[in-house]
Amino acid sequence: MAKEGGDLVSREALERIIKRAAELQAGEHDVGDGLTNNEVLALGKDVGIPDRYLRQAMLEEQTRSARWREDGATRSRRPAR
């Protein structure tokens, strides 16, 4: 059943829509090789994302990147079969 204001958007569709909108938004900004944490927070503010969510996402990304580097280092030290 549709809520007032139009058709219901599923959670999966909402995630795709938000991701794509962020990609389009990012395409309008020249990020060069990357952004500083403060630049990410400023960009988030421009699009209405509260700092606490951006800080959480940045922390998760740092953790993910650290794990990836550790896994890569572990694989590169393993003897070839």
N, C-alpha and C positions, 0 to 999 in steps of 0.2 A: 504494500500500500504506500503510495507517495505521500510525503509530508507536504505541508503548506510550502509553496515556493518552488515546486517542481518535482521531477523524478528523484528517487533515492539513488545515491551514488554508493556503490559497495566500497568496503574498506580497501580491497585490492585495487579497484579502479582509482580510488582517492590517492593511494600511494603512488600509482603510476602518473596520475595527473600532477601531483605535487612535485614529483621527481622531474617530470618533463618541464614544468613551469620553471623550476630552479635551473635546469639546463639552459632554457631559453634566456632567463635572466642573466646567468653567468656569461652567456655569449655576448651580452652587451657590454661587459666589463673586460678590459685588458688586464688579465691576471699575470701575464708574463710567465715566470717559472713557478709562481705561487703567491700566496698572501701571508702576511704575518697574522698572528692570532688576533691582534687589534683590528686589522683590516677585515678579517672574517666576522668579527663582532659588529663592526660598522656596517658591513654588507647585510648581515642578518637584521640589523635594526632597520635598514632601508626597506626590507621586505616584511618586517613585522614579526620576526622570530625573536622571542625573549632570550637574553644572554644566557640564562640558566640552561636552556635547551642546547644552545650552541656550544657552551662550555662542556656539557655532558657528551655531546657528539664528538667534539674535538678530543676529549679524554679517551673515548672509545676508539677513535681512529688511531691515536698514539699507541694504545694498547695493541690494537690489531696490527699496526705496522711493526711494533717491536716483536710480536710473536712471529710475524712473517720473516723478519730478519733473522731471528733465532733459528727458525725452522730451516731457512736457506743455508745458514752457516753450518747447522748440524748435518744437512744433506751433503754439503760440499766437503765435509771432513770424513764422511763415511768412505771406506774403501770400495773401489769399483768391483763389481762381481764378474 
